[in-house]
Structure formats: C-alpha cells, structure tokens
Amino acid sequence: MDFAAADLSPDRIYKLLVSTVMPRPIALVSTLNADGIANAAPFSFFNVFSNAPPLLVIGIEGNKREDGRPYKDTARNIAERGEFVVNMVSHAIVEPMVICAIDFPDGVNEIAEAGLTTAPSKQISVPRIAESPVSFECRTFSITDLPYNRKLVSGEILHLHIRDGLIDDKLHVDAAGLDLVGRMHGAAWYTTTRDRFEAPLMTVAEWRTKQKP
C-alpha cells in the first residue's frame, strides 16, 4: 500500500509514522516555569542532529487541554527561559517516565510526583534528573512554529553528564550499562537496547575483496 500524505489527516499520519519509524530514543525533558517550578515530560520525536555545533532536536505537539493555552508546558518553558535538559531514559526509570507523561494541572512538579530527584546543572539554571544515566544541558538554538500549535525545538548542548562507571578515559561508553529504552508503536510499547549486533562499515577495497569468488 502507499499513501499521499496530503490525503491523510494528522492523526492518521501520526499512526503510520510511530508504527514505522522505530525504535525512537526518548527525551525526558526537564524545564522550569516562570515561578521556578520544575516540569518534566517525555518526547520520542527526538534525536541528535549535529556535533559541530552539538545540537539535538525535539518535536513538541500542541496542548490538547481546553485551558486557552495553545502550547505544552515544556514548549512554553523553553520559550520563556531559553534552556532545558534532555535526560535519557533507562529501563530502570520507565515507570517514572510514564508518570511524567500524565497531564497534570499547571504547577504540579512531575519530577516529584514520579519519585525522581533533581541534581543541579553546571551551566544552566534548569536541573537535570539524577536517576538518568545521561543528561544534556541545552541552550535553545532555534524554535520553529509548526501547524497545529506544534513546535520544533533545537538545543545546543552545553554540558554532558554521563554516570560514573559508564564511560572510561578514552570516552568509550558502556552501552549495556546505559540500558536505554526506545519508543515503539501504539500507545504503550517500548524496547530495550539489549539485543544488539555489529555490522562494520567497509572500505571500497574490502567490499571488492568480498565479491571475489
């Protein structure tokens, strides 16, 4: 089957995208509102984008509440403060991550509700989540307004936190120790990074050699 995107409603396109582009890494984004109250919410329309400058990108959908505010707390906080932290999600904090996705009323600290704890960042005022094995302190690089009150946020990574014992002095990271999870299809499916395989890149010469009988 094939589909013209213009013939599909946004919700139908969403269903196809999340069922075909997977697994997707999860950004548990921590922010602060204007009153200094912490907020955290997970987003799987997310990935790194560049290493020079070091950028990551997050797609944030519009607010579906009937409260007269068109943007989600995360998008609003990022726009107001210009900084945020992306905390990667390990298998150990999946349940707290799901709690952070609950549509709590304004002013509720999702991090506390989820039983997570914060740790101070080094270069920005927004705290990171201590239980996350990897956190990226970010300064807003750009915000692009999209239809349906969505925003595409890119952040410049200012500081990286990687849990002690998961990285050595040669910057080799213990992928198994990170035990990260990814978003899959449907409303509640996830996967781990435990099932891995290698497929090394080849030079032209190595490829030619493999073709010889």
Stockholm file with secondary structure:
# STOCKHOLM 1.0

chainA/1-213         MDFAAADLSPDRIYKLLVSTVMPRPIALVSTLNADGIANAAPFSFFNVFSNAPPLLVIGIEGNKREDGRPYKDTARNIAERGEFVVNMVSHAIVEPMVICAIDFPDGVNEIAEAGLTTAPSKQISVPRIAESPVSFECRTFSITDLPYNRKLVSGEILHLHIRDGLIDDKLHVDAAGLDLVGRMHGAAWYTTTRDRFEAPLMTVAEWRTKQKP
#=GR chainA/1-213 SS CCCCGGGSCHHHHHHHHHHHSCSEECEEEEEECTTSCEEEEEESSEEEEEETTEEEEEEECBCCSSSSCCBCHHHHHHHHHSEEEEEECBGGGHHHHHHHTSCCCTTCCHHHHTTCCEECCSSSSSCEETTCSEEEEEEEEEEEEETTTEEEEEEEEEEEEECTTSBCTTCCBCHHHHCBEEECSTTTCEEESCSCCCCCCCCHHHHHHHHCC
#=GC SS_cons         CCCCGGGSCHHHHHHHHHHHSCSEECEEEEEECTTSCEEEEEESSEEEEEETTEEEEEEECBCCSSSSCCBCHHHHHHHHHSEEEEEECBGGGHHHHHHHTSCCCTTCCHHHHTTCCEECCSSSSSCEETTCSEEEEEEEEEEEEETTTEEEEEEEEEEEEECTTSBCTTCCBCHHHHCBEEECSTTTCEEESCSCCCCCCCCHHHHHHHHCC
//
